[in-house]
Amino acid sequence: MTNAADPAIVVVTARPDPGGLTRLFASGVPSLVVTDPGVALAALATKPVDLVLIDAWPGLDAPALIRALRLKPHLAHTSILLIAESDPAEGDPAEARRRGLEAGATDVVLPPLDASDLAIRGRNLIALARAQDAVESQARALTREVERAAAESQEREREIIRRLMLAAEFRDDQAGDHLTRVAGCVLAIADGLGLSEEEGNDIALASTMHDIGKIGVADSILRKPGPLTEPERYEMMQHALRGYRMLHDSPSRLLRLAAEIALTHHERWDGAGYPQGLKGTEIPLPGRITAVADVFDALISARVYKPGWPLERARRFLEEQSGAHFDPDCVAAFLSRWDDVVALVEERPADRAA
């Protein structure tokens, strides 16, 4: 919709009384009458109007003017009404109509000119333009509302994940920095693999819940300072399935991704992992990425039952287990970002027990 100070109709004509054309449509409708197509193009350079009326005359290349108007994005759907030439030298008026429509005119009026017919067509086109503008305005408002709701939904998802991450931290014997370091390592691997920033961020955030299933493991097992018995080890291994069951049927896309990671981050590239014994690319990529990040941080972290490994020793372990425990591409991506990993660990040291 045009502003009150802007013309709603632009008329391109060489008639001695051009006002007669604009008065046919509606009194009080702001209009601009020009006799030069160049002036018309300049006047319509940036602002839309309800109607462009081109009153063709000998020497005016009306189809060329119409095509030039249609090249302007804001005029791509503007109503353009062409009054075809009445000069007999122009030949068949139907041919003029065809050329006008092919050039992009919304409608073409053929001679002899009928004032009543022209008025009806012009008013209908103005009404159509305003209706389309209202629909587009509503569509834009709806798009903004959808985007706002989506942003709020995403923030709620992230808040849920942060709360669940806190629950896992309070329950486990690992310092909260473990999850932060794992997420940072996941980002490094995703970047090394060439994943998009959005993909990397999603996997990193979801990875913070990879051990959420440990909430269901007894303290006597979870905090045991020595080696686990076989039954205790079996019970500990159930955390992968429990984490999946806690999260998999959520309507949240991120929580479903977290469920996939919880289920698959203990699978091994060679098929010797758990709980499903998946092998190679049968393991979803987010699980393969998190496996490298989680094991690396577990190795360098001090626990109640072991000291943390030096970074270089943990690095050698990853290299040795590439193609066995870990996806070789994920290990290579991780090592390609080694300086970033070292900086992350220096910022959040892993040499203390929780």
C-alpha positions as CSV (number, residue, x, y, z in Angstrom):
1,M,0.0,0.0,0.0
2,T,1.3,3.5,-0.9
3,N,1.6,6.3,1.7
4,A,-0.8,9.2,1.5
5,A,1.9,11.4,0.0
6,D,2.8,8.9,-2.7
7,P,0.9,8.4,-6.0
8,A,-1.4,5.4,-6.1
9,I,-1.7,5.7,-9.9
10,V,1.0,6.6,-12.4
11,V,-0.3,7.5,-15.9
12,V,2.0,7.6,-18.9
13,T,0.2,9.4,-21.7
14,A,0.5,12.1,-24.3
15,R,-3.2,13.1,-24.2
16,P,-3.9,16.9,-23.9
17,D,-6.3,16.2,-21.0
18,P,-4.7,13.3,-19.0
19,G,-6.7,14.1,-16.0
20,G,-9.7,12.7,-17.7
21,L,-8.1,9.3,-17.4
22,T,-7.4,9.4,-13.7
23,R,-10.9,10.8,-12.9
24,L,-12.4,7.7,-14.4
25,F,-11.1,5.5,-11.5
26,A,-11.7,7.3,-8.3
27,S,-11.9,10.9,-7.1
28,G,-9.2,11.8,-4.6
29,V,-6.9,9.0,-5.5
30,P,-3.4,10.5,-5.7
31,S,-2.0,10.2,-9.2
32,L,1.1,11.2,-11.2
33,V,0.8,12.0,-14.9
34,V,4.0,11.9,-17.0
35,T,4.6,12.1,-20.8
36,D,8.1,10.7,-20.8
37,P,8.7,6.9,-20.2
38,G,12.1,7.8,-18.6
39,V,10.4,10.0,-16.1
40,A,7.9,7.2,-15.3
41,L,10.8,4.8,-14.7
42,A,12.5,7.3,-12.4
43,A,9.3,7.9,-10.5
44,L,8.7,4.2,-10.0
45,A,12.3,3.4,-9.2
46,T,11.8,2.5,-5.5
47,K,8.2,2.7,-4.5
48,P,5.2,0.5,-5.5
49,V,1.9,1.9,-6.7
50,D,-1.6,0.5,-7.1
51,L,-1.8,0.9,-10.9
52,V,0.4,1.9,-13.8
53,L,-1.7,3.1,-16.8
54,I,0.2,3.2,-20.1
55,D,-1.7,5.1,-22.7
56,A,0.2,4.1,-25.9
57,W,0.9,6.6,-28.7
58,P,2.8,6.4,-31.9
59,G,6.5,6.3,-31.2
60,L,6.2,4.9,-27.7
61,D,7.5,1.4,-27.3
62,A,4.9,0.3,-24.8
63,P,6.1,-3.4,-24.5
64,A,9.7,-2.2,-23.8
65,L,8.4,0.1,-21.1
66,I,6.4,-2.7,-19.5
67,R,9.3,-5.0,-19.5
68,A,11.5,-2.4,-17.9
69,L,8.9,-1.9,-15.2
70,R,8.7,-5.6,-14.5
71,L,12.4,-5.9,-14.0
72,K,12.0,-3.8,-10.8
73,P,11.4,-6.3,-8.0
74,H,8.8,-4.1,-6.2
75,L,6.8,-3.8,-9.5
76,A,6.9,-7.5,-10.4
77,H,3.3,-7.9,-9.5
78,T,2.0,-4.4,-9.8
79,S,-1.1,-4.0,-12.0
80,I,-0.2,-2.5,-15.4
81,L,-3.1,-1.5,-17.7
82,L,-2.2,-0.8,-21.3
83,I,-4.4,1.3,-23.6
84,A,-3.4,0.0,-27.0
85,E,-2.7,2.5,-29.9
86,S,-5.7,3.5,-32.0
87,D,-3.5,4.5,-35.0
88,P,-4.7,2.4,-38.0
89,A,-1.0,2.2,-39.1
90,E,-0.3,0.0,-36.2
91,G,-2.4,-2.8,-37.8
92,D,-4.4,-5.4,-36.0
93,P,-5.3,-4.2,-32.5
94,A,-5.3,-7.8,-31.3
95,E,-1.6,-8.0,-32.2
96,A,-1.0,-5.0,-30.0
97,R,-2.9,-6.8,-27.2
98,R,-0.8,-9.9,-27.6
99,R,2.5,-7.9,-27.5
100,G,1.4,-6.0,-24.4
101,L,0.4,-9.2,-22.5
102,E,3.6,-11.0,-23.5
103,A,5.6,-8.0,-22.2
104,G,3.9,-8.3,-18.8
105,A,0.8,-6.1,-18.9
106,T,-2.0,-7.2,-16.5
107,D,-4.7,-6.1,-18.9
108,V,-4.9,-4.4,-22.3
109,V,-7.7,-2.2,-23.5
110,L,-8.3,-2.1,-27.3
111,P,-9.6,0.8,-29.3
112,P,-12.1,2.3,-29.6
113,L,-11.8,3.4,-26.1
114,D,-14.9,2.9,-23.9
115,A,-14.7,5.1,-20.8
116,S,-17.0,3.0,-18.8
117,D,-15.2,-0.2,-19.6
118,L,-11.8,1.5,-18.8
119,A,-13.1,2.8,-15.5
120,I,-14.3,-0.7,-14.4
121,R,-11.1,-2.3,-15.4
122,G,-9.0,0.3,-13.7
123,R,-11.0,0.2,-10.5
124,N,-10.8,-3.6,-10.4
125,L,-7.1,-3.5,-10.8
126,I,-6.7,-1.0,-8.1
127,A,-8.9,-3.1,-5.7
128,L,-6.9,-6.2,-6.7
129,A,-3.6,-4.4,-5.9
130,R,-4.8,-3.3,-2.5
131,A,-6.1,-6.7,-1.7
132,Q,-2.8,-8.3,-2.7
133,D,-1.0,-5.8,-0.6
134,A,-3.2,-6.6,2.4
135,V,-2.6,-10.3,2.0
136,E,1.2,-9.8,1.7
137,S,1.2,-7.6,4.8
138,Q,-0.7,-10.3,6.7
139,A,1.7,-12.9,5.4
140,R,4.7,-10.9,6.6
141,A,3.1,-10.5,10.0
142,L,2.4,-14.2,10.2
143,T,6.0,-15.0,9.1
144,R,7.3,-12.7,11.9
145,E,5.0,-14.4,14.4
146,V,6.1,-17.9,13.3
147,E,9.8,-16.8,13.5
148,R,9.2,-15.4,17.0
149,A,7.5,-18.6,18.1
150,A,10.2,-20.7,16.6
151,A,12.9,-18.7,18.4
152,E,11.0,-19.1,21.7
153,S,10.6,-22.8,21.1
154,Q,14.3,-23.2,20.4
155,E,15.2,-21.3,23.5
156,R,12.9,-23.5,25.6
157,E,14.6,-26.6,24.1
158,R,18.0,-25.3,25.1
159,E,16.8,-24.4,28.6
160,I,15.5,-27.9,29.0
161,I,18.8,-29.3,27.9
162,R,20.7,-27.0,30.3
163,R,18.5,-28.2,33.2
164,L,18.9,-31.8,32.3
165,M,22.7,-31.3,32.0
166,L,22.7,-29.8,35.5
167,A,20.8,-32.9,36.8
168,A,23.4,-35.2,35.2
169,E,26.2,-33.1,36.8
170,F,24.7,-33.3,40.3
171,R,24.2,-37.1,39.9
172,D,27.5,-38.2,38.5
173,D,31.0,-37.9,40.0
174,Q,32.2,-35.9,37.1
175,A,32.9,-32.1,37.3
176,G,30.6,-30.0,35.3
177,D,33.5,-28.9,33.1
178,H,33.5,-32.5,31.7
179,L,30.3,-31.8,29.7
180,T,31.6,-28.4,28.6
181,R,34.8,-29.9,27.4
182,V,33.0,-32.7,25.6
183,A,30.8,-30.1,23.9
184,G,33.9,-28.1,22.9
185,C,35.6,-31.2,21.5
186,V,32.4,-32.1,19.6
187,L,32.5,-28.6,18.0
188,A,36.1,-29.1,17.0
189,I,35.4,-32.5,15.4
190,A,32.3,-31.1,13.6
191,D,34.3,-28.2,12.3
192,G,37.1,-30.5,11.1
193,L,34.5,-32.7,9.3
194,G,33.2,-29.6,7.5
195,L,29.7,-29.7,9.1
196,S,27.8,-26.4,9.2
197,E,27.9,-24.2,12.2
198,E,24.3,-25.0,13.0
199,E,24.9,-28.7,12.7
200,G,27.9,-28.5,15.0
201,N,26.1,-26.4,17.6
202,D,23.2,-28.8,17.7
203,I,25.3,-31.9,18.1
204,A,27.5,-30.1,20.8
205,L,24.4,-29.0,22.8
206,A,22.8,-32.4,22.5
207,S,26.0,-34.2,23.5
208,T,25.8,-32.6,26.9
209,M,23.1,-35.2,27.7
210,H,25.0,-38.3,26.5
211,D,25.2,-39.7,30.0
212,I,21.8,-38.6,31.3
213,G,20.8,-42.2,31.8
214,K,23.3,-42.4,34.7
215,I,20.6,-40.8,36.7
216,G,19.2,-44.3,37.1
217,V,22.4,-45.9,38.2
218,A,22.9,-46.6,42.0
219,D,25.4,-44.4,43.9
220,S,27.2,-47.6,45.0
221,I,28.1,-48.2,41.4
222,L,28.3,-44.7,40.0
223,R,30.7,-43.5,42.8
224,K,32.6,-46.8,43.4
225,P,36.3,-46.0,43.7
226,G,37.5,-49.4,42.5
227,P,36.8,-51.7,39.5
228,L,33.3,-52.7,38.8
229,T,32.1,-56.3,39.1
230,E,30.6,-57.9,36.0
231,P,27.0,-57.3,37.3
232,E,27.9,-53.7,38.2
233,R,29.4,-53.2,34.8
234,Y,26.3,-54.5,33.1
235,E,24.1,-52.2,35.2
236,M,26.4,-49.2,34.3
237,M,26.0,-50.1,30.6
238,Q,22.3,-49.7,30.9
239,H,22.6,-45.9,31.1
240,A,22.8,-45.7,27.3
241,L,19.4,-47.4,26.8
242,R,17.9,-45.5,29.8
243,G,19.1,-42.1,28.4
244,Y,17.5,-43.0,25.0
245,R,14.2,-44.0,26.6
246,M,14.1,-40.8,28.6
247,L,14.5,-38.6,25.5
248,H,13.6,-40.3,22.3
249,D,9.8,-39.6,22.2
250,S,10.1,-35.9,22.8
251,P,8.6,-33.5,20.3
252,S,11.8,-31.5,20.6
253,R,14.2,-32.1,17.7
254,L,17.2,-31.4,19.9
255,L,16.1,-33.8,22.6
256,R,15.6,-36.5,19.9
257,L,19.1,-35.8,18.7
258,A,20.3,-36.1,22.3
259,A,18.5,-39.5,22.6
260,E,20.3,-40.7,19.5
261,I,23.7,-39.7,21.0
262,A,22.8,-41.2,24.4
263,L,22.1,-44.5,22.7
264,T,25.1,-44.7,20.4
265,H,28.1,-42.9,22.0
266,H,29.4,-46.2,23.4
267,E,29.2,-48.0,20.0
268,R,32.5,-48.9,18.4
269,W,33.6,-48.5,14.8
270,D,34.6,-52.2,14.8
271,G,31.2,-53.4,16.1
272,A,32.4,-54.3,19.6
273,G,30.5,-51.6,21.4
274,Y,27.2,-51.5,23.2
275,P,24.2,-51.5,23.5
276,Q,23.4,-52.6,19.9
277,G,26.8,-53.7,18.5
278,L,26.5,-51.3,15.6
279,K,29.5,-51.1,13.2
280,G,31.1,-48.4,11.0
281,T,28.6,-46.0,9.5
282,E,25.7,-48.0,11.0
283,I,26.5,-45.7,14.0
284,P,24.9,-42.3,13.5
285,L,27.5,-39.6,12.9
286,P,26.5,-37.6,16.1
287,G,27.2,-40.7,18.1
288,R,30.6,-41.3,16.4
289,I,31.6,-37.7,17.0
290,T,30.6,-37.8,20.7
291,A,32.4,-41.1,21.2
292,V,35.7,-39.5,20.4
293,A,35.1,-36.4,22.5
294,D,33.7,-38.3,25.5
295,V,36.5,-40.9,25.6
296,F,39.2,-38.3,25.1
297,D,37.9,-36.2,28.0
298,A,37.4,-39.3,30.2
299,L,41.0,-40.2,29.7
300,I,42.4,-36.8,30.6
301,S,40.0,-36.3,33.6
302,A,40.9,-37.2,37.1
303,R,38.3,-39.5,38.7
304,V,38.0,-40.9,42.2
305,Y,39.5,-44.2,40.9
306,K,42.2,-42.8,38.6
307,P,44.4,-39.8,37.7
308,G,44.0,-38.0,34.5
309,W,46.2,-38.8,31.5
310,P,48.5,-36.2,29.9
311,L,47.1,-34.8,26.7
312,E,49.7,-36.4,24.5
313,R,49.1,-39.8,25.9
314,A,45.3,-39.4,25.3
315,R,46.1,-38.2,21.8
316,R,48.2,-41.3,21.1
317,F,45.3,-43.5,22.3
318,L,42.9,-41.9,19.8
319,E,45.4,-42.5,17.0
320,E,45.9,-46.1,18.0
321,Q,42.2,-46.8,18.2
322,S,41.3,-45.0,15.0
323,G,39.5,-47.6,12.8
324,A,39.0,-49.9,15.8
325,H,37.1,-48.0,18.6
326,F,36.7,-44.8,16.6
327,D,35.6,-43.5,13.2
328,P,38.9,-42.6,11.5
329,D,37.4,-39.5,9.9
330,C,36.3,-38.2,13.3
331,V,39.7,-38.9,14.8
332,A,41.4,-37.1,11.9
333,A,39.0,-34.2,12.3
334,F,39.7,-34.0,16.0
335,L,43.5,-34.0,15.5
336,S,43.2,-31.3,12.8
337,R,41.9,-29.0,15.5
338,W,44.4,-30.1,18.2
339,D,45.5,-26.5,19.0
340,D,41.8,-25.6,19.8
341,V,41.4,-28.7,22.0
342,V,44.6,-27.8,24.0
343,A,43.3,-24.3,24.5
344,L,40.0,-25.6,25.7
345,V,41.6,-27.9,28.2
346,E,43.9,-25.2,29.5
347,E,40.9,-22.9,30.0
348,R,38.9,-25.7,31.8
349,P,41.5,-28.0,33.4
350,A,40.6,-31.7,33.7
351,D,43.3,-32.6,36.3
352,R,41.0,-32.5,39.3
353,A,38.4,-34.9,40.6
354,A,34.8,-33.7,41.1
